[in-house]
Amino acid sequence: MTPEAAEQGKARVEEVFRAEYGRAVATLIRSLGDIGLAEEAVQDAFVTALRRWPGAGIPPNPGGWIVTTARNRALDRLRRERTRDQRQVAATRLLEQEQTADPSAKLAWAKVKFADISGIFDGWPNCV
């Protein structure tokens, strides 16, 4: 892609931003009920557009593309947040198990892991 084409693509994204940002945020606020999440998702969608559109071209309905991309980003974030507590509990449990484990068991596990990877270095030239 030539620098001129990249600049034209960037200028077109800016035009779409000015025309569609408010509408996209309002659409997401209605469906999500969270102003902050809607604004962040639309901003992320425009960042994605800046990366993709100059090379791939502007989609036929750029406003719809922005809203769809932003909605998907927002839903992904909501799913991650919903499972965050479960992941936190699981991580805490693992940490507690590791802290209470027998030190000799940890050493035995480390020896097994080292034996698994030690063959990787066979045949490498000595660089020392």
N, C-alpha and C positions, 0 to 999 in steps of 0.2 A: 504494500500500500504506500502510495506517495504521501509526503508530508501535507500536500494540498488536500488530498482526499481525507486524511485524518482530521485536518482542521475543519473541513466542511462537515464531516460527521459529528465532530464536537459541537460545532455551531448549531447543527440540527437538533442535537440532544438538548442544548440550551433552550432552543425554541420550544421543544416539547415540554421541558421543565416549566417554563413560564406559563404555557397554556394548560398543562395538566396537573401540576403539583397540588393545587388546592382541591381540585375535583377528586383526585386520587385519595388524598388524606380524608376528605369528607366521606367518601365511599367506605373507606376502611373503618373510620370512627363509627359509622352506622352499623357495620357488621361485627366489629370487635368490642366496641364500647370503651376503648382506651385510647385517649388522644396521644399520649407519649409513644405507645407501641405503634400506632398508625403512622406517626411522623417518622419514627426510626425505620420502619419497614419501607416506606416510600423512598426515603433517602437511600437506603440500601439498594433498592430497585434501580434508582437512577445511577448509582455507582456501577452497578452491573451493566446498565445500558451504556455508560461511558466506555466500559471495557469491550463490550460486544458489538455495538452498533457501527462504529467506524469501520470495522473490518467486514462484518456480516451484512451490513445494510440495515436501514430502518424498517421495522415490521410494518405491515399494511395498516394496523391499528395501534399506534404507539401508546396511546392512553390506556387501552385495554391490556397491552403487554405490561405496562407499569403496574396497573392495579393487580393483575394476576400474579406477577412476580412478587409484589409487596405482600399480597395476601398469603402466598406460600411461605415467604420468609417469616411473617408474623405467626402463622400456625406452627412452623417448625420451632420457633422460640417458645411458644406456649407449651408445646409437647416436651421440650427439654426442661422447662421450669417445673412442669407437672411431675416429672420423674426425678428431679434433682434431690428431693428428700430421700427417696429410696436409694439412690446411688450414694448419698452421703452416709446413710446408715450402713450400707454394705462396706464402704471404704473404712468406716470407723471400726466395724467388726474385724475386718482383715488386719488393720493396724493393731488392734488389741491382741489378736491371735499371734501376730508376729512378735509383739513385745513380751508375751508370756511364754513363747516357745522356748524349748530347751536349747541353750547355746551350742551343744554338741550336735543337735539335729540341724541347726543352721549351717554348721561347718560341713557336715556330711552332704547337705544339699549343695553347698558351694563347690565341693569337690566333684560331685556328679556333673554339675553344670560346666565346670572347667574342663572336665574330661570330654564333654560333648563338643566344646568348641576348640579344644587344643589341636585337633586334626586339621583345622583350617590353616594353621601356620606351618604345617609340614611342607617342606619343599621351597619355602620362601628364602630368598638369599639373605645371608646374614648382613645386616646393614650396620652393625656395631663396629 
